[in-house]
């Protein structure tokens, strides 16, 4: 049986990770701002002997490490593909998104443990110092979250960074409120109760990130792509008698790829292939498509029929 194998790049360089514009700059600014806040929290924590501030500093430092991981992954994704890594290192952006989400859960778990301990054994703290430091954190995290807001729906790592910073801003707001209440009531357990409430909010908002990064790391279909719609599109093509071996996966947190075998009795022309791939790119955001044309559907070498 006669086969034709075609590959077309739509004038895109698929050997590189295409991150949203200025995203690297946003991560650098975010790292600088949050590292400054961590230093302020550490100094204030030791000065006031506040375990809460020191614990939160550790949590925020984990965010800085997460941002550093993302920045490193973006640099790796731009490295030219090699003989052993023919797709390059774009996949590292998915791995980092997974690590980043897991780090957030670990940090939240640590805060939750500390909050439970403090409910039974509250420590006297200066509410005014806590409120002022937390207010600085609120401003810092809000600014950082804003840096990633525009690209949070375009890139999984931007979404992760936004959730991290928005969650931290919520934590800081809660600590500001707790500090004010402590000033007037001297009820030190209030800080722990507010922290537990905020933890529930953070876990709820981060679950989707963990689920998405796990799916992409297992070469699952990206959330914004619906396989059923692609099947319906391919079935609607008058030239196509049948199709099989349809596979869709993520090459990075922003780029998707697809392979498929199309049964085209008359053979597939270059214009036909261009039409299909342009449609897949513009309507389904699949930037790297490989199509194999078969003139009949009884190819014994194709083991997985759709």
C-alpha positions as CSV (number, residue, x, y, z in Angstrom):
1,X,0.0,0.0,0.0
2,X,1.3,3.5,-0.8
3,X,1.9,6.0,2.0
4,X,2.8,9.6,2.2
5,X,4.1,11.3,5.2
6,X,3.9,15.1,5.4
7,X,5.2,17.6,8.0
8,X,4.5,21.3,7.9
9,X,5.5,24.0,10.4
10,X,3.2,26.9,9.5
11,X,6.1,29.2,9.5
12,X,6.6,28.6,13.2
13,X,9.9,27.5,14.7
14,X,8.6,24.5,16.7
15,X,12.1,23.8,18.0
16,X,11.6,26.5,20.6
17,X,9.3,27.2,23.5
18,X,7.1,30.2,22.7
19,X,6.3,32.0,26.0
20,X,4.0,35.0,26.2
21,X,5.8,38.3,25.7
22,X,7.6,39.8,28.7
23,X,6.9,36.7,30.9
24,X,10.5,36.3,31.8
25,X,10.7,39.9,32.9
26,X,7.7,39.3,35.1
27,X,9.3,36.4,36.8
28,X,12.5,38.3,37.5
29,X,10.6,41.2,39.0
30,X,8.5,38.8,41.0
31,X,11.6,37.0,42.4
32,X,13.2,40.3,43.4
33,X,10.1,41.7,45.1
34,X,9.3,38.5,47.0
35,X,12.9,37.9,48.1
36,X,12.9,41.4,49.5
37,X,9.7,40.6,51.5
38,X,11.2,37.3,52.7
39,X,14.2,39.2,54.2
40,X,11.9,41.7,55.9
41,X,9.9,38.9,57.4
42,X,13.0,37.0,58.6
43,X,14.3,40.2,60.3
44,X,11.0,41.1,61.8
45,X,10.4,37.5,62.9
46,X,13.7,37.2,64.8
47,X,13.3,40.7,66.2
48,X,9.8,39.9,67.6
49,X,10.5,36.2,68.3
50,X,7.5,35.5,66.1
51,X,7.3,32.0,64.8
52,X,4.4,33.0,62.6
53,X,6.4,35.5,60.7
54,X,9.4,33.1,60.4
55,X,7.1,30.3,59.2
56,X,5.4,32.6,56.6
57,X,8.9,33.7,55.5
58,X,9.7,30.0,54.8
59,X,6.5,29.7,52.8
60,X,7.2,32.8,50.8
61,X,10.8,31.6,50.2
62,X,9.3,28.4,48.7
63,X,7.5,30.7,46.2
64,X,10.7,32.4,45.3
65,X,12.3,29.0,44.7
66,X,9.3,28.0,42.5
67,X,9.7,31.2,40.5
68,X,13.4,30.4,40.0
69,X,12.5,26.9,38.8
70,X,10.1,28.4,36.2
71,X,12.7,30.9,35.0
72,X,15.2,28.1,34.7
73,X,12.8,26.0,32.7
74,X,12.0,28.9,30.3
75,X,15.7,29.2,29.6
76,X,16.1,25.5,29.1
77,X,13.1,25.5,26.7
78,X,15.0,27.9,24.4
79,X,18.0,25.6,24.0
80,X,18.3,24.2,20.5
81,X,17.1,20.6,20.2
82,X,19.8,17.9,20.2
83,X,20.2,14.4,18.7
84,X,18.9,13.0,22.0
85,X,16.2,15.6,22.7
86,X,14.7,16.3,19.3
87,X,11.9,18.3,20.7
88,X,14.3,20.4,22.7
89,X,13.6,21.1,26.4
90,X,10.1,22.7,26.2
91,X,8.6,19.8,28.2
92,X,10.6,21.1,31.2
93,X,8.0,23.9,31.6
94,X,5.3,21.2,32.3
95,X,7.6,19.5,34.8
96,X,8.2,22.7,36.6
97,X,4.5,23.5,36.7
98,X,4.0,20.2,38.4
99,X,6.8,20.8,40.9
100,X,5.5,24.3,41.6
101,X,2.0,23.0,42.4
102,X,3.4,20.3,44.7
103,X,5.6,22.8,46.5
104,X,2.5,25.0,47.2
105,X,0.7,22.0,48.8
106,X,3.8,21.2,50.9
107,X,4.0,24.8,52.1
108,X,0.3,24.9,52.8
109,X,0.6,21.7,54.8
110,X,3.4,23.2,56.9
111,X,1.4,26.3,57.6
112,X,-1.6,24.2,58.5
113,X,0.4,22.1,61.0
114,X,1.8,25.2,62.6
115,X,-1.7,26.7,62.8
116,X,-3.1,23.7,64.6
117,X,-0.2,23.7,67.1
118,X,-0.8,27.5,67.8
119,X,-4.5,27.0,68.5
120,X,-3.5,25.0,71.6
121,X,-0.3,26.9,72.4
122,X,-0.7,30.5,71.3
123,X,2.4,32.7,71.6
124,X,2.2,36.4,72.7
125,X,3.1,38.6,69.7
126,X,3.0,42.3,68.9
127,X,-0.1,42.7,66.7
128,X,1.0,46.1,65.3
129,X,4.4,44.7,64.0
130,X,2.6,41.7,62.5
131,X,0.1,43.9,60.8
132,X,2.6,46.3,59.3
133,X,4.8,43.5,58.0
134,X,1.8,41.7,56.6
135,X,0.6,44.9,54.9
136,X,4.0,45.1,53.2
137,X,3.6,41.5,52.1
138,X,0.0,42.2,50.8
139,X,1.3,45.0,48.6
140,X,4.3,43.0,47.4
141,X,2.2,39.9,46.5
142,X,-0.6,41.9,44.9
143,X,1.9,43.7,42.6
144,X,3.5,40.4,41.7
145,X,0.2,38.7,41.1
146,X,-0.7,41.6,38.8
147,X,2.4,40.9,36.7
148,X,1.1,37.4,35.9
149,X,-2.6,38.2,35.6
150,X,-2.6,38.9,31.8
151,X,-0.9,35.6,30.9
152,X,-2.4,33.3,33.5
153,X,-4.8,31.8,30.9
154,X,-2.1,31.4,28.2
155,X,0.7,29.7,30.2
156,X,0.4,27.1,33.0
157,X,3.4,28.5,34.8
158,X,2.0,32.0,34.7
159,X,-1.2,30.5,36.1
160,X,0.8,28.8,38.9
161,X,2.7,32.0,39.7
162,X,-0.5,34.0,39.8
163,X,-2.2,31.5,42.1
164,X,0.9,31.5,44.4
165,X,1.0,35.3,44.6
166,X,-2.8,35.7,44.9
167,X,-2.8,33.1,47.6
168,X,0.0,34.8,49.4
169,X,-1.8,38.2,49.1
170,X,-4.9,36.5,50.7
171,X,-2.7,35.2,53.5
172,X,-1.1,38.6,54.1
173,X,-4.6,40.2,54.2
174,X,-5.7,37.6,56.8
175,X,-2.5,38.3,58.9
176,X,-3.2,42.1,58.7
177,X,-6.7,41.5,60.0
178,X,-5.5,39.1,62.7
179,X,-2.8,41.5,63.8
180,X,-5.4,44.3,64.2
181,X,-7.7,42.0,66.2
182,X,-4.8,40.9,68.4
183,X,-4.0,44.5,69.2
184,X,-7.4,45.1,70.6
185,X,-8.2,41.7,72.1
186,X,-4.9,40.1,73.0
187,X,-6.4,36.8,71.7
188,X,-3.3,35.3,70.0
189,X,-5.1,32.1,68.7
190,X,-7.0,34.3,66.2
191,X,-4.0,34.3,63.9
192,X,-4.1,30.5,63.7
193,X,-7.8,30.3,63.0
194,X,-7.6,32.8,60.1
195,X,-4.6,30.9,58.7
196,X,-6.6,27.6,58.6
197,X,-9.5,29.4,56.8
198,X,-7.1,30.8,54.2
199,X,-5.5,27.4,53.7
200,X,-8.8,26.0,52.5
201,X,-9.1,28.8,49.9
202,X,-5.5,28.2,48.7
203,X,-6.0,24.4,48.3
204,X,-9.3,24.9,46.4
205,X,-7.7,27.4,44.0
206,X,-4.5,25.3,43.4
207,X,-6.2,21.9,42.8
208,X,-6.8,22.7,39.1
209,X,-3.2,23.6,38.6
210,X,-2.0,20.3,40.1
211,X,-4.5,18.3,38.0
212,X,-3.6,20.2,34.7
213,X,0.2,19.8,35.2
214,X,-0.2,16.0,36.1
215,X,-2.3,15.5,32.9
216,X,0.2,17.3,30.7
217,X,3.2,15.5,32.3
218,X,1.4,12.2,31.3
219,X,1.0,13.5,27.7
220,X,-2.7,14.0,28.2
221,X,-4.8,16.2,26.0
222,X,-4.5,19.9,27.1
223,X,-7.6,21.3,28.9
224,X,-8.3,23.9,26.1
225,X,-8.5,21.2,23.4
226,X,-11.5,18.9,22.9
227,X,-10.7,15.7,21.1
228,X,-14.4,15.2,20.2
229,X,-14.4,18.5,18.2
230,X,-11.2,17.6,16.3
231,X,-12.7,14.2,15.4
232,X,-15.8,15.9,14.2
233,X,-13.7,18.3,12.1
234,X,-11.7,15.5,10.5
235,X,-14.8,13.5,9.8
236,X,-16.3,16.6,8.0
237,X,-13.5,16.7,5.4
238,X,-14.9,15.4,2.2
239,X,-11.5,14.1,1.1
240,X,-11.1,12.0,4.2
241,X,-12.7,8.5,4.1
242,X,-11.5,7.6,7.6
243,X,-8.7,8.4,10.1
244,X,-6.9,6.7,13.0
245,X,-3.9,7.0,15.3
246,X,-5.0,10.4,16.5
247,X,-2.8,11.6,19.3
248,X,-2.8,15.1,20.9
249,X,-0.3,16.2,23.6
250,X,1.4,19.2,25.0
251,X,5.0,20.1,24.0
252,X,5.1,22.8,26.6
253,X,2.7,24.7,28.8
254,X,1.8,26.9,25.8
255,X,2.3,24.6,22.7
256,X,0.4,21.5,21.6
257,X,1.2,18.9,19.0
258,X,-0.9,16.3,17.1
259,X,-0.3,13.3,14.9
260,X,-3.0,11.5,12.8
261,X,-3.3,9.1,9.9
262,X,-5.8,10.2,7.3
263,X,-7.3,7.8,4.8
264,X,-7.6,9.8,1.6
265,X,-8.3,7.6,-1.5
266,X,-7.3,10.3,-3.9
267,X,-4.1,11.2,-2.0
268,X,-3.5,14.4,-0.1
269,X,-2.2,17.4,-2.0
270,X,0.0,20.1,-0.3
271,X,-2.9,22.6,-0.4
272,X,-5.2,20.0,1.4
273,X,-2.6,19.5,4.1
274,X,-2.0,23.2,4.5
275,X,-5.8,23.8,4.8
276,X,-6.1,21.1,7.5
277,X,-3.1,22.3,9.5
278,X,-4.1,25.9,9.4
279,X,-7.6,25.1,10.6
280,X,-6.1,23.0,13.5
281,X,-3.8,25.9,14.4
282,X,-6.4,28.7,14.3
283,X,-9.4,26.9,15.7
284,X,-7.7,24.4,18.2
285,X,-4.4,26.1,18.9
286,X,-2.3,23.1,17.7
287,X,0.9,24.5,16.4
288,X,2.7,21.3,15.5
289,X,0.8,18.8,13.3
290,X,2.1,15.7,11.6
291,X,-0.3,14.0,9.1
292,X,0.3,10.7,7.4
293,X,-1.8,10.1,4.3
294,X,-3.0,6.6,3.4
295,X,-4.9,5.7,0.2
296,X,-6.7,2.8,2.0
297,X,-7.5,2.1,5.6
298,X,-6.2,-1.5,5.7
299,X,-2.6,-0.7,6.7
300,X,-1.4,-3.6,8.9
301,X,1.4,-1.4,10.3
302,X,-1.1,0.9,12.0
303,X,-2.1,-1.0,15.1
304,X,-4.3,1.6,16.9
305,X,-7.5,2.3,15.0
306,X,-9.6,5.2,16.2
